[in-house]
């Protein structure tokens, strides 16, 4: 690690540092509350105040570490010298200045560092307020840097009061000289409370010039309602009595010349000048500090979007109730269909929905209850009651009912619903984290059982969660050991029963449970980390098989479903074209199927690859059409070549006039837009005939054939499947 040069004015800087008397062991600077707040606000495992001495770095009030004294040359903080703003290192292992640092490469494994300078009124940097973590960060915003600097400013405020207190003990004459240059308000008064010294800092803080203030009583800066008590205290102290204000820092309200009041921090001292007493006070305007503290407190405890409490505040309150042994219910609430709102209406509309939901949640609870937003569309409600299960049931019903009511955005009704999981103390767990986990497991169960409902935690749910995690391991093993299979379901021309192509459908040949359909494993696969890799495997397998079948049926087209995960790394276009080239399959022989929710995402990571592939000749089908929130305009604006009418519309087409009307309208509209139609879920000759009469060209369903392995599908290539 390169050595840091000594600054030209390091002697002046070290002299400034010495005036704060902060380096000796055992000195209590009273900064621990600020370092704890810094660690919490920035989510850092370590926070501390460092002072940069000649050849060492001295840590004070560190949180999350036993750091005490380090070599100056081996420290991050020493790099702050000469800088005007914060020093931020997002990943120390990738930064040539720090990669060789023993605290980076060694046992501590420090990766992230952010430090704000502790700058004296004269401009000397005597140390830093720093936050560190063992994990690298992707960003540390300008707002983060400003908040860290605000905390560093609060630290310097306290250190400056300490310096002046030290200086005051040296002697009164020297005190006056120092006070004349101090940015703080420093005022000296005689035994009668008459002001005889008023420094420039006092002029700036209170608005009175020295000539206006000197000779006046101290009640000049005391609000009218407190003047009588103030005068009595001064007289009592001057006559030899004790006062609680002397020798302590207290926060009071002061009066400005223009009549407004503001908070100050006061340090009051008293000494004898001959037979008389004198008073000296150091005062600091707390207005900006209070605003910064309130802002930082709000950041640490409240959600910025909804104004609700955040996860940290919820866990603190939950832990307190557990410690007090107070019965309560903890509800976890997740919005159903919220993703569709973001996908179709945009994130601004999604934020508006979250704010409305937050207000409705508050409407259902009492003054002693807590509502928190945990992130995204997930909320938590804490209900301390003597009969928590019964009360939780009542409140959950209120929550789900209120949230289900339409939300009006720009004249449009938006509908969401809520699923609720409930854990109860005592009974379900004995600490805050486990109770939150129990409520989350109950929420998972509620969503699995159809959403828009409430479920209580039961121990069996945790066993099921353990099983799910094990299942995810089985999925990885299935990919690595070649247990996945692709079956093919025929797509047939209705007019003559000719086989036109097939949809490639994933199956799992489980070593113990046999052949599994997608319902048994697809939700877990889509939610995990393997969806991208499995999707590529299905694409490659289907392209290879389609190339073989096209030797017999030159116009054969294979349809492949895409996982959302395949869009995320931006390489879908290249991967699809590579698969086509690898198997010498023309682009027109491949159809990619996407659901409405994917096609409606308003970002280029979704739309750009679909448009690029369509330009190359690859077909794009909109699967499960009619079941989501897509408007008909998507058929015109997006690169769709075919819609697949969902089976839910087909199954009752012969007895439900509404389904028949919807299907007929879909087929008519698609024909006018030049878009092909496939009817899914055709299971009878009567459905086949009805669809053919409506002008639907292609059908898919059990009437023509179930999904089948390659060997069974081979036989279909040489015969019509069903006559019209």
Buried (B, 14 or more C-beta within 10 A) or exposed (E): BEEBEEEEEBEEBBEBBEBBBBBEEEEEBBBBEBBBBBBBBBEBBBBBBBBBBEEBBBBBBBBBBEBEEBEBBBBBBBBBBEEEEBBBBBBBBEBEEBEEBEBBBEEBEBBBBBBBBBBBEEEBBBBBBBBBBEEEBEEBEEEBBBBBBBBBBBBBBBBBBBBBBEBBEEEEEEBBEBBEEBBBBBBBBBBEBBBEBBBBBBBEBBBBEEEBBBEBBBBBBBBEEBBEEBBEBBEEBBEEEEBEBBEEBEEBEBBBBEEEBBBBBBBBBBEEEEEEBBBBBBBBBBEEBEEBBEBBEEBBBBBEEBEBBBBBBBBEBBBEBBEEEBBBBBBBBBBBBBBBBBBBBEEEBBEBBBBBBBEBBBEBBEEEBBBBBBEEBBBBBBBBBEEBBEBBBEBBEBBBBBBBEEBEBEEEEBBBBBBBBBBBBEEBBEBBEBBBBBBBBBBBBBBEEEBBBBBBBBEEBBEBBEEBEEBBEBBBEBBEEEBBBBBBBBBBBBEEBBBBBBBBBBBBEBEEEEEBEBEBBBEBBBEBEBBBBBBBBBBBBBBBBBBEBBEEBEEBBBBBBBBBBBBEEEBBBEBBBBBBEEBEBBBBBBBBBBBBBBBBBEEEEBBBBBBBBBEBEBBBBBBBBBBBBBEEEBBEEBBBBBBBBBBEBBBEBEEEEEBBEBBBEBBEBBBEEEBBBBBBBBBBEEBBEBBBEBEBBBBBBEBBBEBBEBEEBBEBEEEEBBEE
